[in-house]
Amino acid sequence: MTGRREGPLVRPAFRRLTAAWVSTNLGDSALYLMVAVWAKDLTGSDAQAALVFVVLGLPALCAPFLGQLVDRVSRRTAMIVVDLATATALLALLAVHDASRVWVLYTVTFLYGCAGYATAAAQSGLLRDMLPDQELATASGMFTTIDQALRLVSPLAGTALYVAAGPHAVVVLTASTFVVAAVVLATVRVAESRPERAEGEGYWSSLAAGVRFLRSEPVLARLTLVLAVGFGITGLSNVAIFPVLDQDLGVGASALGVVVPVQGVGAVVGGLLAARVVTRVGERATVVRGVLVLAAGMLVMLAVTLVPLPRTVALVVLAAGLAVAGLGIPWVVVGASTYRLRVTPADLQGRTSAAMNVAFNLPQTLVTLVGAGLLGVVDHRVLVAVAVVVLVAAAVVGRAPVRGESLRGSPERPAPVDGPTAQAVRG
């Protein structure tokens, strides 16, 4: 026994990839909220400010094409090119000075969203090539924790810089974080698996290969369904939180600035614990537990609308419930993404990553839009109750027996290994 540390951080290549992830997430978290505020200040329109978030969600439709692209090239090179292209696109925002150029905000926001999907797909392939199976859960948990932690502090820093120095200062800061990430990625040394194409396979067939794999691998298909339904239905709670704060608690929508950071703290804690939970109970059971914890948090939200409590006490209870919900989210993400990384062939990593990201994001966007329309005709407490019921049902579906795997076990067939997939690559 040498007492040497184990885990992905002992690998220089992973440390550098993590540093690049921190840099881009720092800029990302600082920018996305500021752009909506900027659109509001330029136009005076709430609708045009909200349109920023709609445009940010549209790149999900491009995710399969982006996943197909990164599966055909060097993932490291793809990440470098995307980061530099993103920095260049962001600098176009320096030309925005009045409402006549608000279209530039929307265009850059769309390209920015596309870059996020491309980077996620490429990073998935790099992780698969860089780490052995037993370190994937730790790596996924670390990235999720970093993401959630930066979302606590970076939007506040970005907004403060916006107020103090104007939007162009935030743009320059964000663009610089992507340049830094590209420079760091250029130093990463990893033996990448070679892209492969099935003989005679056409473009559209290749494009759909990621979705086909998600459907054909029994456990992965089940997890994708749970993700789509479970995360999708939380769109109802996203809509209901405003009348809960305003009508039930009487504290106004501005209190969202208090409860959302508390949810973020719960998500950070969940990210720190996720790898340990995966190691103890397995990926699928981690997803099931995460969905149930999320349902418990939503149930607390419903309870504060039904049980009379002093205003301050009700706000504290609501914040605690959202913290519990936040705790469950990383368990779902890390459990599902770790299993996908482990069982997906190297040459399909980008496309399966893109397909699963669509399952994460698109249903929630659609349900949020539907929930917003229903809010005028359906009591918001009914929406929260429906979210709780559907989450519990999703957990039951996730826990049901799946051909080829017990809840605690691994697939009966071994995970596919391509090229240097399971090798420890030192940068």
Order of alpha helices (4+ residues) and beta strands (2+ residues): alpha-alpha-alpha-alpha-alpha-alpha-alpha-alpha-alpha-alpha-alpha-alpha-alpha-alpha-alpha
